[in-house]
Amino acid sequence: MGEEKRKGESPIPDNVKEVLNEEQMIALRKIEGYGWELRFIRRPLFQTVVPVVVSSKGDQIGVLEEDGRLNLETTIGHRGSE
């Protein structure tokens, strides 16, 4: 595995309600009802955050867009994915 990029930051910050906007929070609560979970939030410098979610079976990964849409057509991967 490569060098840790987060430098001590947790994959999901404690202040998630301050990091995600209202549309993303609403969408997250909805999809959590279907078993999806927030896996991590990418926080690139000087760019918008990228909340990454995974299905309950772990077979689908998606991104919550700024407008709350779930984007399943993403190229984002995570550790442990194939």
C-alpha positions in Angstrom: 0.0 0.0 0.0 1.3 3.5 -0.7 2.0 6.4 1.6 -0.9 7.7 3.7 -2.2 10.9 2.1 -4.6 12.0 4.8 -1.8 12.8 7.3 -3.8 11.9 10.4 -7.2 13.0 9.1 -10.0 10.6 9.4 -11.8 9.4 6.2 -15.0 11.0 7.5 -14.6 14.2 9.5 -16.4 14.6 12.8 -18.1 17.8 11.4 -19.6 16.1 8.4 -22.7 18.4 8.6 -20.4 21.3 8.1 -18.5 19.7 5.3 -21.5 18.5 3.1 -24.1 21.0 1.9 -27.8 20.6 2.6 -28.6 18.8 -0.6 -25.8 16.2 0.0 -27.0 15.7 3.6 -30.6 15.1 2.5 -29.4 12.7 -0.3 -27.1 10.9 2.2 -30.0 10.3 4.7 -32.2 8.9 1.9 -29.7 6.5 0.5 -28.7 5.3 4.0 -32.2 4.0 4.2 -31.3 1.7 1.3 -28.1 0.5 3.0 -25.6 2.8 1.4 -23.0 4.3 3.6 -20.6 7.3 3.5 -17.2 5.7 3.1 -14.9 8.7 2.9 -14.8 12.4 1.9 -12.1 13.5 -0.4 -11.0 17.0 0.5 -8.7 18.3 -2.2 -7.1 21.7 -1.6 -8.9 24.6 -3.2 -11.6 22.3 -4.7 -15.0 21.1 -3.6 -15.3 18.1 -1.4 -16.1 14.7 -2.9 -18.3 12.5 -0.6 -17.9 8.9 -1.6 -20.6 6.3 -0.8 -20.7 2.5 -1.1 -23.7 0.2 -1.4 -24.5 -2.2 1.4 -23.1 -5.1 -0.6 -20.0 -3.2 -1.4 -20.5 -3.8 -5.1 -21.3 -0.2 -6.1 -19.5 3.0 -5.4 -20.8 6.5 -6.0 -20.3 10.2 -5.4 -22.8 12.6 -4.0 -22.8 15.5 -6.3 -23.2 19.1 -5.0 -26.9 19.1 -6.0 -27.5 15.9 -4.1 -27.5 13.5 -7.1 -25.9 10.1 -6.6 -23.4 9.7 -9.4 -22.7 6.0 -10.0 -20.6 6.7 -13.1 -17.5 7.6 -11.3 -13.9 6.5 -11.7 -13.2 6.9 -8.0 -11.9 3.8 -6.3 -11.1 3.0 -2.7 -8.8 0.7 -0.9 -10.0 -2.8 -1.0 -11.9 -2.3 -4.2 -11.0 -4.3 -7.3 
